Amino acid sequence: MGPSGEVDDFFNHSCDPNAGLKITATKAVLVAIKDISPEQEITWDYSTTMDEDDWEMNGNCGSNNCRGKIKDLKYLPPEIQQKYLTLDLVPEYIVRKYFPHLRNLGPNSNVHQSN
């Protein structure tokens, strides 16, 4: 998440993001989750991909929902976790570890509990 000299340097964190990362075993795709105007900064919630326990960052994104700290997804309030799960923005490695009872994640499938 630090400067890489690549395209990812142009996206920043927000606790009320307009985009998110969909990560698979072979790629990461940035997707809009809200309308984004041409002059608007593209933001995503870094917490959606974090499972580290040994790293956090002070945040000051300026949103009304600013949490003040960026840390692992597991520390987010359940309603925010659910939002990101429903939008299919939580990588499979985190879903398997913390939400093994869930399957068929994604905006077109809703979140279902397995039997």
C-alpha positions in Angstrom: 0.0 0.0 0.0 3.0 2.3 -0.1 4.2 4.2 -3.2 5.1 1.8 -5.9 5.4 4.0 -9.0 2.5 2.1 -10.5 -1.2 2.9 -11.1 -2.2 1.9 -7.6 -0.5 5.1 -6.3 -3.6 7.0 -7.7 -6.1 5.3 -5.4 -6.5 6.2 -1.7 -8.3 4.8 1.4 -11.7 6.0 2.5 -14.0 4.6 5.2 -16.8 5.5 2.7 -15.2 4.3 -0.5 -16.5 4.6 -4.1 -14.6 1.5 -5.3 -13.3 -1.8 -4.0 -10.9 -4.6 -5.0 -12.1 -7.9 -6.1 -9.2 -10.3 -5.6 -8.9 -13.8 -7.0 -6.1 -16.2 -7.1 -4.8 -14.7 -10.4 -5.8 -11.0 -10.4 -7.1 -8.0 -8.5 -9.7 -5.8 -10.2 -10.8 -2.4 -9.0 -14.6 -2.0 -9.3 -16.8 1.0 -8.7 -19.4 0.5 -6.0 -20.8 4.0 -6.4 -21.0 6.5 -9.3 -17.7 8.2 -9.7 -17.5 11.5 -11.5 -14.4 12.3 -13.7 -13.0 14.8 -11.2 -13.6 12.6 -8.1 -10.8 10.7 -6.4 -11.1 6.9 -6.5 -11.0 5.4 -3.1 -11.3 2.0 -1.5 -11.3 0.7 2.0 -7.9 -0.8 2.7 -9.4 -2.9 5.6 -11.2 -5.1 3.1 -8.0 -6.9 2.2 -6.2 -6.7 5.5 -5.6 -9.7 7.8 -2.3 -8.9 9.5 -2.8 -8.0 13.2 0.6 -6.4 13.2 0.0 -3.4 11.1 -2.5 -0.5 11.3 -2.5 3.1 10.1 -4.0 6.3 11.3 -6.7 7.4 9.0 -8.1 10.8 8.2 -10.2 10.2 5.1 -12.6 13.0 6.0 -15.7 10.9 5.5 -18.6 11.1 8.0 -17.8 7.4 8.7 -14.1 7.9 9.3 -12.9 5.3 11.8 -9.6 7.0 12.5 -7.7 3.8 12.2 -7.2 1.5 9.3 -6.9 -2.1 10.5 -7.9 -5.6 9.6 -11.4 -6.4 8.3 -12.2 -8.5 11.3 -12.1 -5.4 13.5 -14.8 -3.6 11.4 -18.3 -3.4 12.8 -20.4 -6.4 11.6 -22.7 -4.2 9.5 -19.7 -2.9 7.5 -18.2 -6.4 7.2 -21.6 -7.6 5.8 -21.7 -4.7 3.3 -18.3 -5.7 1.9 -19.1 -9.4 1.9 -22.3 -8.7 0.0 -20.4 -6.6 -2.5 -17.9 -9.4 -3.0 -15.0 -7.2 -1.9 -13.6 -9.6 0.7 -10.8 -11.9 -0.6 -11.4 -15.6 -0.4 -8.5 -16.1 2.1 -10.3 -13.8 4.6 -13.8 -15.3 3.9 -12.4 -18.8 4.5 -10.7 -17.8 7.7 -13.4 -15.7 9.4 -16.6 -16.4 7.6 -16.4 -20.1 6.6 -20.2 -20.5 7.0 -20.8 -18.2 4.0 -20.9 -19.1 0.4 -22.1 -17.7 -2.9 -20.8 -14.2 -2.1 -21.4 -11.4 -4.5 -23.9 -8.7 -5.4 -25.9 -10.9 -7.7 -26.1 -13.9 -5.4 -26.7 -12.3 -2.0 -25.0 -13.8 1.0 -26.2 -17.3 1.8 -25.3 -19.5 4.8 -24.2 -23.0 3.9 -26.1 -25.9 5.5 
